[in-house]
Amino acid sequence: MKQKEKVEKVEDPSKIKVWKRKYIHLVNEENDIKFRGPLSYRHLRILGWLFLAISSIAVVLGIAGSIGISNPNQTLIDVLKTAKDLMMPLFLFAAFAQVLVAKDGYRRLLIVYIGGAVGMFLAFVLLYEHFFVGIMSAASDHQSAHEIGQTLISFLNTSGGLSFNIFVDLALCTLVTFFINYRPTKFFQGNKICIFRAFVALPILYELASILIKVLVASQTIVISPFIIPLLTTKPPMAFFIFLAAALFVKNRERFYIKKGKTHEDYKAFLDTNVNSLHFSLFLVTAVIIAVILDIVAFVGILVAEMSRYNVNDPAFGEYLAYWAQVVYSWGFGQCLIMILLIPILILFDYKKTYKNKMVDTVIPLAGILLMVLIYVEGLFEVAKFYIIKIMQEPDKGEPAALVKDAIKQIVDKIRK
């Protein structure tokens, strides 16, 4: 009897600490906490573009310093350049938030992301087959043009890390969340729901296959067709498992909530509470920390395995170490470390925050692209102008036209590097 009274006292909504995870089924509008993160997926995208802009400014300043028209702090330039590494996880977290909310259903997101992945694949095929192979065919036969293309791609992809189709990553994250959290209304009813949940293995296997292909290419075990490149994933492997863990986190909370005698409708209402928003942010922070630790362990483990083939006393051992460290990093291992800097942002992140006006979501990437164009066009214009002035002021260097031509050539060489 005393034990029963104790249980009832613990579950009294007016006395419990609702922010504790074991009491989520008792959260309501009256006892919900006041704190709610002010940042939404939209803010994360804006920050992503700003970080990319900062790294672009660093590139322009680096070019100016390398050709002698300014003397920026090289350490500061290198730090600013790493800002671009924060762009991708911010974009992925923003996309994942929309996947979890999915008020309009998963259909629209799957159409957009799978369609985008297919679109980028077809664009690559067009550029490669029509333009590159077409130009090469003018100087040789069609087969030789393809062989040249294969050689060029293999040269550019010696590390195995060449990839660019971010829509593949977004599609895989959406599919993972879809198969884990979606509740079919017509098919896979009853015990058959297990079959539907099992389909989550497909995007996971795709991710693992992409990693394996990169490793085999770098080890020169296989040579892949250029058309495989736009089908590979771009994000760090551990980042994918952050999203997998987040999807499982949401699903496990739903199971816990239902076991407490609540309904799915009650759970949907709970998802909009401040407690849920805070719990999810704290989970992301924990997941990022664990992912960073596992990522470092994987990076070191793979690097040690690769370097075990070389003699430590070999004079070139340091060069081999630097080469394989770069290769393993290009596979995506070691790239999660930068996510530590995102922890303050994730604490203030509310993944459930949405907007009725979707026009801003269209304007943000357009404004970001415009900002990038302005930085590079105006920045390189100023660099070229001051470099030409610098060259012209140097005595006995030759004719003005030749000086300008040489200055432009040197600037272009610096940009290519």
C-alpha positions as CSV (number, residue, x, y, z in Angstrom):
1,M,0.0,0.0,0.0
2,K,2.8,2.4,0.9
3,Q,4.6,1.5,-2.4
4,K,1.5,2.3,-4.4
5,E,1.1,5.7,-2.6
6,K,4.8,6.5,-3.4
7,V,4.3,5.7,-7.1
8,E,1.2,8.0,-7.3
9,K,3.2,10.7,-5.6
10,V,6.0,10.5,-8.1
11,E,3.7,10.7,-11.0
12,D,1.8,13.8,-9.7
13,P,2.2,16.3,-12.6
14,S,2.2,19.2,-10.2
15,K,5.2,17.9,-8.3
16,I,7.5,16.1,-10.7
17,K,10.3,17.5,-12.7
18,V,8.9,17.3,-16.2
19,W,12.2,17.9,-17.9
20,K,13.4,14.5,-16.9
21,R,13.1,11.9,-19.7
22,K,11.2,9.3,-17.7
23,Y,8.3,11.8,-17.2
24,I,7.7,12.8,-20.8
25,H,4.3,11.2,-20.7
26,L,3.2,13.7,-18.0
27,V,4.2,16.8,-19.9
28,N,1.3,19.1,-20.9
29,E,0.7,22.8,-21.7
30,E,0.4,23.7,-18.0
31,N,3.7,22.2,-16.7
32,D,5.8,22.6,-19.9
33,I,9.2,24.3,-19.4
34,K,9.6,27.9,-20.5
35,F,12.9,27.5,-22.5
36,R,12.7,26.8,-26.2
37,G,15.6,27.1,-28.6
38,P,15.4,30.2,-30.8
39,L,17.2,28.7,-33.8
40,S,15.3,26.9,-36.5
41,Y,16.3,25.0,-39.7
42,R,16.2,28.3,-41.5
43,H,18.8,29.9,-39.1
44,L,21.0,26.8,-39.6
45,R,21.0,27.3,-43.4
46,I,21.7,31.0,-43.1
47,L,24.7,30.2,-40.8
48,G,25.9,27.6,-43.3
49,W,26.0,30.2,-46.1
50,L,27.7,32.7,-43.8
51,F,30.4,30.2,-42.8
52,L,31.0,29.4,-46.5
53,A,31.2,33.2,-47.2
54,I,33.8,33.5,-44.4
55,S,35.9,30.8,-45.9
56,S,35.6,32.4,-49.4
57,I,36.9,35.7,-48.0
58,A,39.8,33.8,-46.5
59,V,40.6,32.3,-49.9
60,V,40.6,35.8,-51.5
61,L,42.9,37.1,-48.7
62,G,45.1,34.1,-49.1
63,I,45.5,34.9,-52.8
64,A,46.3,38.5,-52.1
65,G,48.9,37.5,-49.6
66,S,50.5,34.9,-51.8
67,I,51.1,37.4,-54.6
68,G,52.5,40.0,-52.3
69,I,49.9,42.8,-52.3
70,S,49.0,42.3,-48.6
71,N,50.4,40.6,-45.5
72,P,47.6,38.7,-43.7
73,N,48.2,36.4,-40.8
74,Q,48.5,33.0,-42.3
75,T,47.3,31.2,-39.2
76,L,44.1,33.3,-39.2
77,I,43.6,32.6,-42.9
78,D,43.9,28.8,-42.3
79,V,41.4,29.0,-39.4
80,L,38.9,31.0,-41.5
81,K,39.2,28.5,-44.4
82,T,38.0,25.7,-42.1
83,A,34.7,27.6,-41.7
84,K,33.5,25.8,-44.9
85,D,33.6,22.5,-43.1
86,L,30.8,23.7,-40.8
87,M,28.5,24.4,-43.8
88,M,27.8,20.8,-44.7
89,P,26.7,19.6,-41.2
90,L,24.6,22.7,-40.7
91,F,22.8,22.1,-44.0
92,L,22.3,18.4,-43.1
93,F,20.9,19.2,-39.6
94,A,18.5,21.7,-41.2
95,A,17.4,19.1,-43.8
96,F,17.0,16.4,-41.1
97,A,14.8,18.7,-39.0
98,Q,12.4,19.1,-41.9
99,V,12.5,15.3,-42.4
100,L,11.5,14.7,-38.8
101,V,8.7,17.3,-38.9
102,A,7.5,16.3,-42.4
103,K,4.1,17.9,-41.9
104,D,3.3,17.5,-45.6
105,G,4.3,13.9,-45.4
106,Y,7.5,12.2,-46.6
107,R,6.4,12.0,-50.3
108,R,7.3,15.6,-51.1
109,L,10.8,15.3,-49.4
110,L,11.5,12.0,-51.1
111,I,10.5,13.4,-54.5
112,V,12.7,16.5,-54.0
113,Y,15.8,14.7,-52.7
114,I,15.6,11.6,-54.9
115,G,14.7,13.9,-57.9
116,G,17.7,16.2,-57.0
117,A,20.1,13.2,-56.8
118,V,18.9,11.9,-60.2
119,G,19.0,15.4,-61.6
120,M,22.6,15.9,-60.6
121,F,23.5,12.4,-61.9
122,L,21.9,13.3,-65.3
123,A,23.7,16.7,-65.4
124,F,27.0,15.0,-64.8
125,V,26.3,12.5,-67.6
126,L,25.4,15.3,-69.9
127,L,28.5,17.3,-69.1
128,Y,30.8,14.3,-69.3
129,E,29.3,12.6,-72.4
130,H,28.2,15.6,-74.5
131,F,30.9,18.2,-73.7
132,F,34.0,16.4,-72.4
133,V,33.8,13.3,-74.6
134,G,32.4,15.3,-77.5
135,I,35.4,17.7,-77.4
136,M,37.9,14.8,-77.0
137,S,36.3,13.0,-79.9
138,A,37.2,15.9,-82.2
139,A,40.8,15.0,-81.7
140,S,40.4,11.2,-81.6
141,D,37.8,8.5,-81.9
142,H,34.9,8.0,-79.5
143,Q,36.5,5.1,-77.6
144,S,39.8,6.9,-77.1
145,A,37.9,9.9,-75.8
146,H,36.3,7.6,-73.1
147,E,39.6,6.2,-72.2
148,I,41.0,9.8,-71.7
149,G,38.0,10.6,-69.5
150,Q,38.5,7.4,-67.5
151,T,42.2,8.3,-67.0
152,L,41.4,11.8,-66.0
153,I,38.7,10.8,-63.4
154,S,41.1,8.1,-62.0
155,F,43.8,10.7,-61.6
156,L,41.4,13.1,-59.8
157,N,40.1,10.3,-57.6
158,T,43.3,8.6,-56.5
159,S,42.2,9.0,-52.9
160,G,38.8,7.6,-53.6
161,G,37.1,10.5,-51.9
162,L,35.8,12.3,-55.0
163,S,32.0,13.0,-54.6
164,F,29.7,15.9,-54.9
165,N,26.0,14.9,-55.0
166,I,24.7,16.0,-51.6
167,F,21.2,15.0,-52.7
168,V,22.2,11.4,-52.3
169,D,23.0,12.0,-48.6
170,L,19.7,13.9,-48.1
171,A,17.7,11.1,-49.8
172,L,19.4,8.4,-47.6
173,C,18.7,10.4,-44.4
174,T,15.1,10.8,-45.4
175,L,14.7,7.1,-46.2
176,V,16.2,6.1,-42.9
177,T,13.7,8.3,-41.0
178,F,10.8,7.2,-43.3
179,F,11.3,3.5,-42.7
180,I,11.9,3.9,-38.9
181,N,9.2,6.4,-38.0
182,Y,6.5,6.4,-40.7
183,R,3.3,4.5,-39.9
184,P,1.7,3.0,-43.1
185,T,-2.0,3.4,-43.3
186,K,-2.8,0.9,-46.1
187,F,0.0,-1.7,-46.4
188,F,2.2,-3.4,-43.9
189,Q,-0.4,-3.6,-41.2
190,G,-0.2,-5.6,-38.0
191,N,2.9,-7.8,-37.7
192,K,3.8,-6.9,-41.3
193,I,5.1,-3.6,-40.0
194,C,8.4,-5.4,-39.2
195,I,8.9,-6.0,-42.9
196,F,8.5,-2.3,-43.6
197,R,10.9,-1.4,-40.8
198,A,13.4,-3.8,-42.1
199,F,13.7,-1.7,-45.3
200,V,15.8,0.7,-43.3
201,A,18.7,-1.7,-44.1
202,L,18.6,-0.5,-47.7
203,P,19.9,3.1,-47.2
204,I,22.3,1.8,-44.5
205,L,23.8,-0.8,-47.0
206,Y,24.0,2.0,-49.6
207,E,26.0,4.1,-47.2
208,L,28.4,1.2,-46.4
209,A,28.8,0.3,-50.1
210,S,29.7,3.9,-50.8
211,I,32.4,3.9,-48.1
212,L,33.7,0.5,-49.3
213,I,34.0,1.7,-52.9
214,K,36.1,4.7,-51.8
215,V,38.4,2.5,-49.8
216,L,38.8,0.0,-52.7
217,V,39.5,2.8,-55.2
218,A,42.2,4.3,-52.9
219,S,43.9,1.0,-52.4
220,Q,43.9,0.5,-56.2
221,T,41.8,-2.7,-55.9
222,I,39.2,-1.5,-58.3
223,V,38.7,1.2,-61.0
224,I,35.2,2.7,-61.1
225,S,33.4,4.2,-64.0
226,P,33.1,8.0,-63.9
227,F,29.3,7.5,-63.7
228,I,29.7,6.0,-60.2
229,I,31.1,9.3,-58.8
230,P,27.8,11.2,-58.7
231,L,26.1,8.3,-57.0
232,L,28.5,8.3,-54.0
233,T,27.8,9.9,-50.6
234,T,29.5,13.1,-49.6
235,K,29.2,13.4,-45.8
236,P,31.4,11.8,-43.2
237,P,30.3,8.3,-42.4
238,M,29.8,9.0,-38.7
239,A,27.5,11.9,-39.6
240,F,25.1,9.4,-41.2
241,F,25.0,7.4,-38.1
242,I,24.2,10.6,-36.1
243,F,21.0,10.9,-38.2
244,L,20.3,7.2,-37.8
245,A,20.6,7.5,-34.0
246,A,18.3,10.6,-34.0
247,A,15.6,8.7,-36.0
248,L,15.9,5.8,-33.5
249,F,15.8,8.3,-30.6
250,V,12.4,9.7,-31.9
251,K,11.0,6.1,-32.4
252,N,12.1,4.8,-29.0
253,R,10.5,7.8,-27.3
254,E,7.3,7.1,-29.1
255,R,7.3,3.5,-27.9
256,F,8.0,4.6,-24.3
257,Y,5.2,7.2,-24.5
258,I,2.7,4.7,-25.8
259,K,3.6,2.1,-23.2
260,K,2.6,4.7,-20.6
261,G,-1.0,4.4,-21.8
262,K,-0.9,7.4,-24.1
263,T,-2.1,7.5,-27.8
264,H,-0.3,8.4,-31.0
265,E,-2.3,11.6,-31.1
266,D,-1.0,12.5,-27.6
267,Y,2.5,11.8,-28.7
268,K,2.1,14.1,-31.7
269,A,1.0,16.9,-29.3
270,F,4.0,16.1,-27.0
271,L,6.4,16.6,-29.9
272,D,5.5,20.3,-30.0
273,T,6.4,20.9,-26.3
274,N,9.4,22.7,-25.1
275,V,10.5,19.7,-23.2
276,N,10.7,17.6,-26.3
277,S,12.6,20.3,-28.2
278,L,15.2,20.6,-25.3
279,H,15.6,16.8,-25.1
280,F,16.2,16.5,-28.8
281,S,18.8,19.2,-28.7
282,L,20.6,17.6,-25.8
283,F,20.5,14.3,-27.6
284,L,22.1,15.8,-30.7
285,V,24.9,17.3,-28.6
286,T,25.5,13.8,-27.0
287,A,25.4,12.1,-30.4
288,V,27.9,14.6,-31.9
289,I,30.3,14.1,-29.0
290,I,30.1,10.3,-29.3
291,A,30.4,10.5,-33.1
292,V,33.5,12.6,-32.8
293,I,35.1,10.1,-30.5
294,L,34.3,7.2,-32.7
295,D,35.4,9.1,-35.8
296,I,38.8,9.8,-34.3
297,V,39.2,6.2,-33.2
298,A,38.2,5.0,-36.7
299,F,40.6,7.5,-38.3
300,V,43.5,6.4,-36.2
301,G,42.6,2.7,-36.6
302,I,42.4,2.9,-40.4
303,L,45.6,5.0,-40.6
304,V,47.5,2.5,-38.4
305,A,46.3,-0.4,-40.5
306,E,47.4,1.3,-43.7
307,M,50.8,2.3,-42.3
308,S,51.5,-1.2,-41.0
309,R,52.6,-2.1,-44.5
310,Y,55.5,0.4,-44.3
311,N,58.8,0.2,-42.4
312,V,59.0,2.8,-39.6
313,N,62.8,3.2,-40.3
314,D,62.1,4.1,-44.0
315,P,63.3,7.7,-44.7
316,A,60.0,8.2,-46.6
317,F,57.8,7.0,-43.8
318,G,56.7,10.5,-42.9
319,E,55.6,11.2,-46.5
320,Y,53.6,7.9,-46.6
321,L,52.0,8.9,-43.3
322,A,51.0,12.3,-44.6
323,Y,49.7,10.8,-47.8
324,W,47.5,8.2,-46.1
325,A,46.3,10.6,-43.5
326,Q,45.0,12.8,-46.3
327,V,43.5,9.7,-48.1
328,V,41.7,8.4,-45.0
329,Y,40.4,11.9,-44.3
330,S,39.1,12.2,-47.9
331,W,37.0,9.0,-47.2
332,G,35.2,11.0,-44.5
333,F,36.9,9.7,-41.4
334,G,38.2,12.5,-39.1
335,Q,35.9,15.1,-40.6
336,C,33.4,15.0,-37.7
337,L,35.8,16.8,-35.3
338,I,34.7,20.2,-36.6
339,M,31.2,19.4,-35.4
340,I,32.3,20.1,-31.8
341,L,32.1,23.8,-32.7
342,L,28.4,23.4,-33.5
343,I,27.4,22.3,-29.9
344,P,26.4,25.8,-28.8
345,I,24.2,26.1,-31.9
346,L,22.6,22.7,-31.4
347,I,21.6,23.6,-27.7
348,L,19.7,26.6,-29.1
349,F,18.2,24.6,-32.0
350,D,14.4,23.9,-32.1
351,Y,13.9,21.2,-34.8
352,K,10.1,21.6,-34.6
353,K,10.1,25.3,-35.5
354,T,8.5,25.9,-38.9
355,Y,7.1,28.8,-40.9
356,K,4.0,29.4,-43.0
357,N,5.9,31.6,-45.5
358,K,8.1,29.3,-47.5
359,M,9.3,32.0,-49.9
360,V,12.2,32.8,-47.5
361,D,13.4,29.2,-47.8
362,T,13.8,29.9,-51.6
363,V,15.4,33.2,-51.1
364,I,18.1,32.0,-48.7
365,P,20.1,29.8,-51.2
366,L,19.7,32.4,-53.9
367,A,21.0,35.1,-51.5
368,G,23.8,32.8,-50.5
369,I,24.9,32.1,-54.1
370,L,24.7,35.9,-54.8
371,L,26.9,36.6,-51.8
372,M,29.5,34.1,-53.0
373,V,29.5,35.6,-56.5
374,L,30.0,39.1,-55.0
375,I,32.8,38.0,-52.8
376,Y,34.8,36.3,-55.5
377,V,34.1,38.8,-58.3
378,E,34.7,41.9,-56.2
379,G,37.5,40.3,-54.2
380,L,39.4,39.0,-57.2
381,F,38.8,42.3,-59.0
382,E,40.4,44.2,-56.1
383,V,43.3,41.7,-56.0
384,A,43.9,41.9,-59.7
385,K,43.7,45.8,-59.7
386,F,46.2,46.2,-56.9
387,Y,48.5,43.5,-58.2
388,I,48.6,45.2,-61.7
389,I,49.3,48.6,-60.0
390,K,52.1,47.0,-58.0
391,I,53.7,45.4,-61.1
392,M,53.4,48.7,-63.1
393,Q,55.1,50.6,-60.3
394,E,58.2,48.4,-60.5
395,P,60.8,49.9,-62.7
396,D,62.5,48.2,-65.7
397,K,60.1,45.3,-65.9
398,G,59.2,45.6,-69.6
399,E,56.3,46.9,-71.7
400,P,53.0,47.7,-69.8
401,A,50.9,45.3,-72.0
402,A,53.3,42.5,-71.2
403,L,53.3,43.3,-67.5
404,V,49.5,43.2,-67.4
405,K,49.3,39.9,-69.3
406,D,51.9,38.4,-66.9
407,A,50.1,39.7,-63.8
408,I,46.8,38.2,-65.0
409,K,48.5,34.9,-65.7
410,Q,50.0,34.8,-62.2
411,I,46.7,35.5,-60.6
412,V,45.0,32.8,-62.5
413,D,47.7,30.3,-61.5
414,K,47.2,31.2,-57.9
415,I,43.4,30.7,-58.2
416,R,44.0,27.3,-59.7
417,K,46.2,26.3,-56.8
